[in-house]
């Protein structure tokens, strides 16, 4: 799977069904080459004119399932 494949998927929190946003980057462990986290740009729907829209990191261990169209994550 390529990063571009991941970027086209919606990221949804399993606990509340909320769309988290879109993947814009990944963090990789330089020593092992393993993915540490997905860097996510907040969903445009979640932004208001008052918020800054800070990017979020989702740790790899919080990813529950990568489906055809959706990445399910568990964030409390």
C-alpha positions in Angstrom: 0.0 0.0 0.0 1.2 3.5 -0.8 0.9 6.7 1.1 -1.3 8.0 -1.7 -3.7 5.1 -1.1 -4.0 6.0 2.6 -4.5 9.7 1.8 -7.7 9.0 -0.1 -9.4 7.2 2.9 -11.6 8.9 5.5 -10.4 8.5 9.1 -13.2 7.8 11.5 -13.1 7.5 15.3 -14.8 4.2 16.3 -15.8 5.6 19.7 -18.0 8.5 18.4 -18.2 8.0 14.6 -16.6 11.4 14.0 -14.6 12.0 10.8 -11.1 13.0 12.1 -9.7 14.5 8.8 -7.3 13.6 6.0 -3.8 12.1 6.1 -1.2 14.6 5.0 1.9 12.9 6.2 3.3 10.0 8.2 6.0 9.8 10.9 8.5 7.1 10.4 11.1 5.7 12.9 14.4 6.5 11.2 16.1 3.5 12.8 13.6 0.8 11.9 11.6 2.3 9.0 8.3 1.5 10.8 5.4 3.9 10.7 5.0 5.6 14.1 2.0 7.8 13.4 -0.3 9.3 10.8 -0.3 13.1 10.6 -3.9 14.3 10.0 -5.2 17.6 8.8 -8.5 18.4 10.6 -11.7 17.8 8.7 -12.9 21.1 7.1 -16.3 20.5 8.7 -14.7 20.6 12.2 -13.0 24.0 11.5 -14.6 27.3 12.4 -13.3 30.8 11.7 -12.0 30.9 15.3 -10.0 27.7 15.2 -6.5 27.4 13.9 -6.8 23.9 12.5 -3.8 22.3 14.1 -2.7 19.0 12.6 -3.1 15.8 14.7 -0.9 12.8 15.1 -2.6 9.4 15.4 -0.3 6.8 16.8 0.0 3.6 14.7 -1.2 1.5 17.7 -4.5 3.5 17.7 -5.4 2.3 14.2 -7.9 -0.6 14.5 -8.6 -1.3 10.8 -7.7 -0.1 7.4 -10.6 -0.7 5.0 -11.2 0.0 1.3 -12.6 3.5 2.0 -12.1 4.1 5.7 -9.4 3.9 8.4 -11.0 3.2 11.7 -9.1 4.5 14.8 -9.8 4.4 18.5 -9.2 7.8 20.1 -10.6 8.7 23.5 
